[in-house]
């Protein structure tokens, strides 16, 4: 065991592992859906499964397992998870829809007005998650923690 406390924090390391696994799964899942590899998904927000949901759900579940489900720390972790998952499926999802529509308007304006070419940068349209993506991330996060717990770490 390390003498540096952060290296002995299973909640932190398991949660980061769940996040990394969710982020890594986005590329092969996209390939199965679209038939092409998109390696940029490894570093982008959005997509299946939600790594945000995996991170906060695994953190809350790990806090419950390691520190107790009846502690204030668990309550804070659950509330934080609820806010992040709500934001990922609500606010960020709507921001993505707005970006999609704004990009369509710019494209329409460009086709009839050449001076609109100055607005070359497209807005990012995949910012948030569908409820299914968030659910998949949540289940993945909880599952990773439960597996590690059962294995005895």
C-alpha positions, 0 to 999 in steps of 0.5 A: 500500500502507498503512503500517499492517501489518494492512491489508497482511495478505492472510491476515486479509482473505481469511479475513474475506471468506470468513467474510462470504460464508458468513454472507451466503449463509445467508439466500438458502440458507434462502429456497431451503429454507424459502420465506421470508426470515430476515434474522436469519441474517446475525448468527446462528450455525448454518445453511448454510454454516458461517461458522465452518468457512469462517473457519478453513479459509480461514485455514489454507489462506491461511497455507499458501499465503502462508507455506508448508505446512511451517511451524509457523504452518500446523500451528497454523492446521490444528489450530485449524481442526480444533478449531473444526470439531469443536466446531461439528459436535459440542459446539455441535450437541449443545447445540442438540439439548439446547435443542430438547428442553428447549424441548419439555419447557417447552412441555409443562409450560406446557400443564398448569401455568400457573405455568410461564409464567415461563419464556418465553425459548426456548433457541437451538436452532441453535447448531451445524452438521451435518457437511454445513454444516461441509463446505460452509463448509470448501470455501467457505473454501478455494475463496475463498482459492484464487480470490484466490491465482489472481487474484494477491493 
